[in-house]
Structures are given as C-alpha cells and as structure tokens.
Amino acid sequence: MSETSSKPKVLVADDERVIADTLTMILNQSGFEARAVYSGEKAVEMASTFAPDMLISDVIMADLNGIDAAIQVRSILPSVKILLFSGQAATADLLEKARAQGYEFEILAKPVHPQDLLNKLRS
C-alpha cells in the first residue's frame, strides 16, 4: 500500500478559491489527502474519480449548491461523510428541503476555525 492511499481523502468544494485552497493546504499538512474544487458541479465530477472519504462543501455556490452536490456525491459514494459550511442565512431553507428528502447533513458556520474542522474530521 502506498503512503497516499492510507491517508483519508477529503474533497473541499467552495467557490471562494482562497477558502478552498487554504482548507486543502491545512488538511494536507494534517495527514489527509485533500483536493480543492471551486464549484458544486466539479465536486460531483471529482467525486467519481477521486473517491473521497469525506466531502467538505460550502452551501451557497453559484452553479450547484453544496447540499445538492452532497446529495449527488452520496448517490455515487454512499459511505462518504459530508460536512457542510456556510456563512449565509439562506442555508436553513436548503437544509430543511434536504431533510424533507431524507438527508441529514452536519453544518458548520463560516468562518470555520481549522482546529474545529480537524476535530470534526477525526471524530
């Protein structure tokens, strides 16, 4: 087994590139194999080739919101863990809609402190 395959894989999706890139860098320095994408559509595309153990996604993105992306990623990878984050109030409505469809996602408020994020990933 190569060293990279033993690390948990994390896919980070945020249309704010600085946030996606920063989280990815922190995760890679903390023992994860992380990759960043900058849209919900790219997250769904990347999920089928990268096969992450976890998806961390912003909720409010221009093309495909993070909740819809999470639902599509879960249909490709049923065991993927999903952690959403958002700085916007509109998120509550989207979460309610997902709950009504039988999806339950954990959500963190932005800005996410890196240590809080690492604690969530390791729990």
PyMOL commands that set and color helices and strands:
alter all, ss='L'
color gray80, all
select helices_A, chain A and resi 3-6+17-29+40-50+66-76+91-100+114-122
alter helices_A, ss='H'
color red, helices_A
select strands_A, chain A and resi 9-13+33-37+54-58+81-86+106-109
alter strands_A, ss='S'
color yellow, strands_A
deselect
rebuild
show_as cartoon
